[in-house]
Amino acid sequence: MFNKRRERLIHIQESERNFREQLEREPLEKKDVPAMILAALIVFVPALLFVIGLFLLLSWLFFR
């Protein structure tokens, strides 16, 4: 069931070489990089805000 994933983990150098070859065959388009940056912000900003909020809540409860 997970053979393909397991093989990628075992053969990391081969997986990286395959990825680079695929990237050379299909280069990134003009707006791919801004889209990836926006997607990263959409994923990481809420998680970061949650962790900061949790830290502030715990510190407020601890020092109250």
FENWO-V416953 format. One record per residue. SS is DSSP state (@ for helix, = for strand, . for the rest). PHI is phi as a letter, one per 40 degrees, with the letter a starting at -180 (999 if undefined). OMEGA is omega as a letter, one per 20 degrees, with the letter a starting at -180 (999 if undefined). Layout:
BEGIN
ss phi omega
SS PHI OMEGA
SS PHI OMEGA
END
This chain:
BEGIN
ss phi omega
. 999 a
. b a
@ c a
@ c r
@ c a
@ c r
@ c r
@ c r
@ c a
@ c a
. b a
@ c a
@ c r
@ c r
@ c r
@ c r
@ c r
@ c r
@ c r
@ c r
@ c r
@ c r
@ c r
@ c r
@ c a
. b a
. c r
. c r
. c a
. c a
. b r
@ c a
@ c r
@ c r
@ c r
@ c r
@ c r
@ c r
@ c r
@ c r
@ c r
@ c a
@ c a
@ c a
@ c r
@ c r
@ c r
@ c r
@ c r
@ c a
@ c r
@ c r
@ c r
@ c r
@ c r
@ c r
@ c r
@ c r
@ c r
@ c r
@ c a
@ c a
@ c a
. c 999
END
